[in-house]
Amino acid sequence: MTRRDFAFVASGLAAPSPPRSILVHEHVLVDFIGADQIKPGRYDPDEVFRAAKPKLDAIRKFGCVRLLEATPNFLGRDARLMKRLSDATGVDIWINTGIYGAAQHKFVPAFARTETAEQLARRWIEEVRRGVDGVKPRFIKTGVSGAPLDEVDRKLIAAAALTSRETGLTIASHTDAGAAALEEVEIVVAHKVSPAKFVWVHAHSEKDHALHEKFVRTGAWLEFDGLGPKSADWHLECFRWMSQNGFLSQALISHDAGWYRPGEPGGGNYRDYTYLYTDFLARLDPAWIPALLWDNPVRAYGK
């Protein structure tokens, strides 16, 4: 309970509810074994549930009502487990469709190396229409290995654009450098998809604000995730820069935390999702908070 809450209790009034918020890039479970080895049975869903539920309960108390689970297929996506956790915690957990091309294509299955962008898009559109184990994907997750984009990465972004054009879903792409992000937006626009349907995931990895500016002027989104104690100063600098230059309405924030890892004792170091609420919000201009926590996520990904 905060000092403000104690004041309300002492006065006989109920403490105000925390404002609603959305975390746009987090993970519950990620399996790094690779697309050629991933298979059912590599972890106990009950064990993951027990590890994840307290983390999700914690953010629900801070007002988080939705979490975008950014683990794609062939990296550990588990729609049934996400539905179970969502029902148990009251946090609306969104899953995704798509394939992740970063890490030198370790998580790209064999069929995706030979199929065309159109064939891959048909697979992803079908997932959106039919659902995955009864859960409808609500965004497209992909990623690239660097710039210039190679043939596989270009194909994955094209497939994501085709899927977005058909379904209206937003593309979230793991991208470490501004040059690659700009290439991706070009592909998206070439497929007649608005850049407002593209999110540069890990924009904080790029240290050159000139590239941030060139990218944001396309109309796409910059996501400064990876938030934590070690990155807080740089994240604050990024949001100040976005605000000072009139771009805050295209900024997103998240932790990129969680990460239960199959094969590691107890799932490894499962990081919680609370730093934004417990520490970082106090460092932000209060005028930015409604946009970063609610308005921008809703405009970027929908309701």
N, C-alpha and C positions, 0 to 999 in steps of 0.2 A: 504494500500500500504506500502511495506517495504522500508527501507532506500536504499536497492539495487535497487528497482523499481524506486524510485525517481531519482537515479543516471542515469538510462537508459533514463528516460523521459527528464531529463535536457540535455542529450547529443543528443537528437533527435532520439534515437533508441527505438525500442519496447522492453519492459521487457521480459525476457525469460519465456516460459511457465513452470509451475511446472512439475516435473517428474511424470510420471504415477505411481499410487499406487493402492493396493488392500487391503481392510479391510476384514479379514477372519472370524471375529466372532462379529457380531452386531445383534441387534434386532430392529424392528420397533414396533411391538405389541406383548405382552405376556399376556395371560389370565390365571390367576392362580386359577380359580374356580375348576378345576379338571375334569378328563375325563368323569366322570359320570354325570356332570352338564353342560358341555360346549355345546353351541348350537348357531345357527345363530341368529342374531339380538341383541346380547349383547353389540354392539357398533355401532356407526354411521361411516361407512367407509369415508364419506366426512369429518367428524371431524378429524379422524386419518390422512387423507390425508393433511389437513391444518396444523396439528401439525408436521407431518414428513417432508413435502417438504422443508421448510427452512433449516432443519438440513442436508438434503441431498444436497441441493443447496450449502451449505457452504463447504462440503468436495469436491464437484466437482470443486470448485474454487481452492482447494489445489492440484488438480490433481488426486483425487480418481475416478477411472473409474469403479470399481466393489466393491460390498459389498455382502458378504455372510450372508443372513438373517437366523439366527440360530434357529428360532422358529419352532419346529416340530408340526406335526399334533397332535390334542388334547391338544395343549397348545396355540393355537391361530394362526396357520399358515393360511395365507390369500393370495393365489396365485394371485387372481384378483387384489387386492389392490397393491401388489408388482409390478405387471406388469404396472399398472396405474402410480405408483410413478416412476418406471424406465423410462417410456416413457416421463414423465413430466420433469425429472431432468437430463437425460443423464447418470445416474449411473446405470450400469448393476447390477440388484439385483437378486442374485441366491437364489432359494428356495431349500428345501430338502425333502427327504422321510425318513421314520423311526419313531420310537417311543421312548420316553424319559422315562427311568426307574428310574431316581434319585428321590429324595424326597419321598422315601418309596412307590414308585409306584403309587402315587396320579394321575399321568397323563397317566397311562397305562389303556386302555379300557378293558372291560370285555373279549372281544374275544381274546385279546392278552395274557391273563392269561391262556387260555385253548388251544389255537392253538400251533402247533409245530413251531420250528424255520423255517422249510421248508415251512410251510403254510404262516407264516408271510413274509418270503422272497418273496414268489410268489406275495403277495399283493404289496410289495414295488417295485418289478421288473415291475409289471404292471403299477404302477404310473410312473415309469421312461419311459416306452415304450409309454404309452398313454398320459402322461402329467396330470397335476392337473389344472383343469379349464383353459386349453390351455397353461399352463406353464410347461416346462420340469424340474423336479428336477435335480440339478447338483451335489449334494452330499448327504450323508446319515448322519442323526443326531440321536444320541441316548445318553444314559447316564446311569450311575450306582449309586447305593446308598452307596457303600463302600466295603471294603474288610473284609473277603473273599466274593466273589460274590455269591449272592443267586441264586436259580434256575431260577427266572424270568430274572434277569440281565444276567446270562450266556446265556439264550435263546435269548435275544435281541441282544447280541453281536454275537452269532452264526448266527442269521438271517441277521444281518448287513454284516457279512463276506460272506454269501451266495449271498447276493445282490451285494456286491462289486465284487465278482468273476464273476458274470453273466454280470454286467453292466460296470465294470471298474471304478465305482465311489468310491471316498475316503470316509472313515468313520471318522466322528468327534464325539468323545464321551466325554460328561461331566464326569470328573473323578477328585475327589479331592485329592486322595492319590496315591503315587507311587506303593504301593503294589497292588492296584486294577488295575492300568494301566498295570502292568506287567502280571497280570492274563488275561486281555483283549487281549494283544498281543499274548499270548499263544493260545488263542481260535482262533484268526484270522489266525495265522500260521497253526494251526491244520486243518483249512478248506482250506488250500492251497492258501492263499491270502498273498501277500507280505506285510511285516510290513510297507513298504513305503506307503501303502494305509490306514494307521491308524494314527489319530491325537489325542494326549492326550490333550483334552481341559481343561483348568485351571491348567496347570502344575505349575504355580506360587503358587498354594495353598500348594504344597509340599515344605517344607523348607530344606529338606535333599538333598544336591547335589549328594550324593552317589547314591540315588535312581534315580535322574535325569540321572546320568551317566549309571547306569545299564539299564535303559530304552532306552536311545538314542543309545546305542550300539546294540540294536536289529535292528536298521534301521528305526524306526518309528519317528514321528514328535512330538516335544514339542511345545505347544502353550501357550505363556505367555500373556494371555488376562487380562481383568479387569484393564487395564491401566488407571491411574488417578493420581491426585496430591498426594493422600495419599500413593499410591503404587509405585510411581516413583523410589524411591531409591532402593527398592527390585527388581523391573524390571530391572533397570540398572545393578545391581549386577548379575542378572541371565544372561543377555546378555554378560556381561564381562566374566563370567565363561564359557559360551558356546564358546565364541571366543577364550579364552586362552587355552581351551582344544580341539580345532579343531572341534567343533560341530555346529558352527553358521549356517552351510548350512542345518541344521535340525530344525531351530528355526522359529517360527511364532509369530506375534504380533498383538494385537487388543485391543479394549476398553471393549467389552461386554456391550455396552451402548445402549441408546434408551429407550425401555421399556414403551411404552404407555400401560397403564393398564386399561382395561375395568372395570367399576364399581367404579372407583375413579374419583373425580371431575376433569374434564379437562384431564383425562388420567393419573393423578398423575405427578410425577417428571420425565419428559421426558428428559433424559440427551443427550447432543450432542456428536458428534463423532470427535471433532476437537483437543482434547488435544495432541494427537500424533504429529500433524502438528504444532500447535502453541507453544508448550512447550518442548515436549520430544525429538524431533529430534535433537534439538540443543545440547542435552546432549550425543548423541550417537557419536561414532567414524564414521566420514563420510564414511569410507570404508565399514561399515556394511549396510548402508542405501539401496543400490540397492538390496541386498539380502533380507532384511527384508520386504521391501515395494513391491517388484515385483518378483524377481527371485524365492524365496522360495514359495510364494503363488502359482505361476504358476506351479512349479514342484510338489507341494503337491496336488493341486486340478485340474490342467489342465487349458487349455485356453477356 
